Amino acid sequence: MQRDPMHRDWPDILGGLALAAIGAAAAGWALAQYDIGTLRRMGPGFFPAILGGLLTVLGLVVALPALRRRSDAPGIEPLAALAVLAAILVFGLGLFRIGLVAATAAAVLVASLPAPRPGWGWRLALAAAIALLTVVVFGLGLRMSLPLWPRLP
């Protein structure tokens, strides 16, 4: 069986290699610029080096099996791409005006508009769940000073 290079799974190959390259660069930077320390007394470069290494492994886990797979080129969905860009814009412009909870929920709703599954119930449930997760991680866990709700005049 002759392998046709045009029908390889290029999105997974290139995406996996990009993840691996970013992870290797992050780990290399952390190792070169920061003290790693020891397991008992971890330095400031320990966590970034570990995360970079994990990202490298994840990228290889995606890319290497894709070398053996055949796949047709995926279709481009301009409406989905536009919805994601609009969601980023909504979140960025709304964060300090309407707060983290509303900006996250609005961004999720905008991003879900081109989804093939009909109905608003699952969209609202998804928006509420992601907004709650965002508050738990960034508001409570990391204690970032982001406004959770709109500021009243």
C-alpha positions as CSV (number, residue, x, y, z in Angstrom):
1,M,0.0,0.0,0.0
2,Q,1.4,3.3,-1.1
3,R,1.0,6.2,1.3
4,D,-0.2,9.5,-0.1
5,P,1.3,12.4,1.7
6,M,-1.6,14.6,0.7
7,H,-4.1,12.6,2.8
8,R,-2.2,12.5,6.0
9,D,-3.8,13.9,9.1
10,W,-2.0,17.3,8.8
11,P,-4.1,19.2,11.3
12,D,-3.1,16.8,14.1
13,I,0.5,16.5,12.9
14,L,1.0,20.3,12.7
15,G,-1.0,21.0,15.8
16,G,0.8,18.4,17.8
17,L,4.2,19.6,16.6
18,A,3.3,23.2,17.5
19,L,2.2,22.2,21.0
20,A,5.5,20.2,21.4
21,A,7.6,23.1,20.1
22,I,5.9,25.6,22.5
23,G,6.2,23.2,25.4
24,A,9.9,22.6,24.7
25,A,10.6,26.3,24.3
26,A,8.8,27.1,27.6
27,A,10.6,24.3,29.4
28,G,14.0,25.4,27.9
29,W,13.4,29.0,28.9
30,A,12.5,28.0,32.4
31,L,15.5,25.8,32.7
32,A,17.8,28.5,31.3
33,Q,16.5,31.5,33.1
34,Y,15.2,30.3,36.5
35,D,16.4,28.3,39.3
36,I,14.7,24.9,39.4
37,G,15.5,24.1,43.0
38,T,14.9,20.7,44.5
39,L,11.8,18.6,45.1
40,R,11.8,19.8,48.8
41,R,12.5,23.5,47.9
42,M,11.2,24.1,44.4
43,G,12.5,27.2,42.7
44,P,10.6,29.6,40.5
45,G,11.4,27.7,37.4
46,F,10.3,24.3,38.6
47,F,6.6,24.6,37.8
48,P,7.0,26.2,34.3
49,A,9.6,23.6,33.4
50,I,7.3,20.7,34.4
51,L,4.3,22.3,32.5
52,G,6.5,22.8,29.4
53,G,7.6,19.2,29.6
54,L,4.0,18.0,29.9
55,L,3.0,20.2,27.0
56,T,5.8,18.7,24.9
57,V,4.7,15.2,25.7
58,L,1.0,16.0,25.0
59,G,2.0,17.5,21.6
60,L,3.9,14.3,20.7
61,V,1.0,12.2,21.8
62,V,-1.2,14.1,19.4
63,A,1.4,14.3,16.5
64,L,3.0,10.8,16.4
65,P,-0.1,8.7,15.9
66,A,-1.3,11.1,13.3
67,L,1.7,10.2,11.1
68,R,0.0,6.8,10.5
69,R,-3.5,8.1,10.0
70,R,-5.1,9.1,6.8
71,S,-7.5,12.0,6.8
72,D,-9.1,14.4,4.4
73,A,-8.6,18.1,4.9
74,P,-11.1,19.5,7.3
75,G,-13.6,22.0,6.0
76,I,-13.3,25.6,7.1
77,E,-16.3,26.9,9.0
78,P,-16.2,30.7,8.7
79,L,-19.3,31.2,10.9
80,A,-17.7,29.2,13.8
81,A,-14.4,31.1,13.4
82,L,-16.3,34.4,13.4
83,A,-18.3,33.4,16.5
84,V,-15.1,32.6,18.4
85,L,-13.5,35.9,17.5
86,A,-16.7,37.7,18.5
87,A,-16.8,35.8,21.8
88,I,-13.2,37.0,22.5
89,L,-14.2,40.5,21.7
90,V,-17.3,40.4,23.9
91,F,-15.3,39.0,26.8
92,G,-12.5,41.5,26.4
93,L,-14.7,44.6,26.1
94,G,-17.2,43.4,28.7
95,L,-14.9,42.2,31.5
96,F,-14.5,45.5,33.3
97,R,-17.9,46.9,32.3
98,I,-20.3,44.0,33.1
99,G,-18.0,41.8,35.3
100,L,-16.4,38.4,35.0
101,V,-19.6,36.4,35.5
102,A,-21.7,38.2,32.8
103,A,-18.7,38.6,30.4
104,T,-17.9,34.9,30.6
105,A,-21.6,33.9,30.1
106,A,-22.0,36.2,27.2
107,A,-18.8,35.0,25.5
108,V,-19.9,31.4,25.9
109,L,-23.4,32.2,24.4
110,V,-21.8,34.0,21.5
111,A,-19.3,31.2,20.8
112,S,-22.1,28.6,20.9
113,L,-24.3,30.3,18.3
114,P,-23.1,28.4,15.2
115,A,-23.4,25.0,17.0
116,P,-25.4,22.5,15.1
117,R,-27.4,21.4,18.2
118,P,-30.6,23.5,18.5
119,G,-32.0,25.0,21.6
120,W,-31.1,27.6,24.3
121,G,-31.4,25.3,27.4
122,W,-28.0,23.6,26.9
123,R,-26.4,26.9,25.9
124,L,-27.6,28.6,29.1
125,A,-26.5,25.7,31.2
126,L,-23.1,25.7,29.6
127,A,-22.7,29.4,30.1
128,A,-23.7,29.1,33.8
129,A,-21.3,26.2,34.4
130,I,-18.4,27.9,32.7
131,A,-19.1,31.2,34.5
132,L,-19.2,29.4,37.8
133,L,-15.9,27.5,37.0
134,T,-14.3,30.9,36.1
135,V,-15.4,32.4,39.4
136,V,-14.1,29.4,41.3
137,V,-10.7,29.3,39.6
138,F,-9.9,33.0,39.1
139,G,-12.0,34.7,41.9
140,L,-11.7,32.2,44.7
141,G,-8.7,30.0,43.8
142,L,-6.3,32.5,42.4
143,R,-7.8,35.5,44.2
144,M,-7.4,37.7,41.1
145,S,-8.8,41.2,41.5
146,L,-11.3,41.0,38.7
147,P,-14.7,42.5,39.1
148,L,-17.2,39.6,39.4
149,W,-20.3,41.8,38.9
150,P,-21.0,45.1,37.2
151,R,-19.9,48.2,39.2
152,L,-22.7,50.4,40.1
153,P,-22.2,54.2,39.4
